[in-house]
Amino acid sequence: MSPALPDREELRRLHFINALFAHVTGHDLYLAAQIRDAITFSLGDLERQMREHPEYATRFDEAFTAAATQLVSGCFAHLPTHGFFHWDAARTPNSATPLFARAELMEGLKRLSPYRESTLLVTNLRPALLPPDRRPTPKRVREYEDTLDFVRELAAARTPSFASLQLLFL
């Protein structure tokens, strides 16, 4: 009898953790699965609720992402030679607009500039520009894609040539 295959959401979370914690796991999926399981265990009550009420899946995903972000922030805080900045695009209602996004990202890129290796974590950009409770109109999709390009181009232009910046979108 073969073990049950993980569902699509579990695989997505596994690859998410593997990318986020690559400096810890060395891209070892077994280690990434242990981290994923630990985060899921910490959200046990929410996971049980999700099984009983499938409509809570979005709430579980948000809590999972928040827990993983908090964990990776703590990991990078203990690496004095590696810079880390987390930008939450949904921190304020205006954070994802071009003017505020540029100001907030520039603040982060300035903090990362002295480091040879650094990570810029961008969270909640998709829900900020493509809210799950609203229809993804062509205009909203275009704004989202333009903002993705804007963040990538700004990070590339403002990162010193000697530095290696890992840009992660969650």
CORURJO-V900650 format. One record per residue. SS is DSSP state (~ for helix, > for strand, _ for the rest). OMEGA is omega in whole degrees, 0 to 359 (none if undefined). Layout:
# CORURJO-V900650
((SS | OMEGA) (SS | OMEGA))
This chain:
# CORURJO-V900650
((_ | 181) (_ | 179) (_ | 181) (_ | 178) (_ | 179) (_ | 179) (_ | 185) (~ | 181) (~ | 178) (~ | 177) (~ | 178) (~ | 179) (~ | 179) (~ | 180) (~ | 175) (~ | 179) (~ | 180) (~ | 179) (~ | 184) (~ | 184) (_ | 181) (~ | 180) (~ | 179) (~ | 187) (~ | 186) (_ | 182) (_ | 176) (_ | 183) (~ | 177) (~ | 178) (~ | 178) (~ | 178) (~ | 178) (~ | 178) (~ | 178) (~ | 181) (~ | 179) (~ | 178) (~ | 179) (~ | 178) (~ | 180) (~ | 178) (_ | 186) (~ | 181) (~ | 180) (~ | 179) (~ | 178) (~ | 178) (~ | 181) (~ | 178) (~ | 180) (~ | 181) (_ | 183) (~ | 180) (~ | 177) (~ | 183) (~ | 180) (~ | 179) (~ | 179) (~ | 179) (~ | 179) (~ | 179) (~ | 179) (~ | 179) (~ | 179) (~ | 180) (~ | 179) (~ | 179) (~ | 179) (~ | 180) (~ | 181) (~ | 175) (~ | 178) (~ | 178) (~ | 181) (~ | 179) (~ | 181) (_ | 177) (_ | 186) (_ | 181) (_ | 182) (> | 179) (> | 179) (> | 174) (> | 179) (> | 175) (> | 178) (> | 183) (_ | 180) (_ | 182) (_ | 174) (_ | 179) (_ | 182) (_ | 186) (_ | 184) (_ | 177) (_ | 186) (~ | 182) (~ | 181) (~ | 178) (~ | 180) (~ | 181) (~ | 182) (~ | 178) (~ | 178) (~ | 177) (~ | 180) (~ | 180) (~ | 175) (~ | 178) (~ | 182) (~ | 187) (_ | 180) (_ | 186) (_ | 177) (_ | 176) (> | 180) (> | 180) (> | 174) (> | 181) (> | 179) (> | 180) (> | 174) (_ | 177) (~ | 180) (~ | 180) (~ | 179) (~ | 183) (~ | 177) (_ | 183) (_ | 183) (_ | 181) (_ | 179) (_ | 182) (_ | 178) (_ | 180) (_ | 178) (~ | 179) (~ | 180) (~ | 179) (~ | 179) (~ | 178) (~ | 178) (~ | 180) (~ | 177) (~ | 179) (~ | 174) (~ | 179) (~ | 180) (~ | 180) (~ | 179) (~ | 182) (~ | 179) (~ | 179) (~ | 180) (~ | 182) (~ | 186) (~ | 177) (_ | 180) (_ | 184) (_ | 180) (_ | 188) (_ | 174) (> | 182) (> | 174) (> | 182) (> | 182) (> | 177) (> | 177) (_ | none))
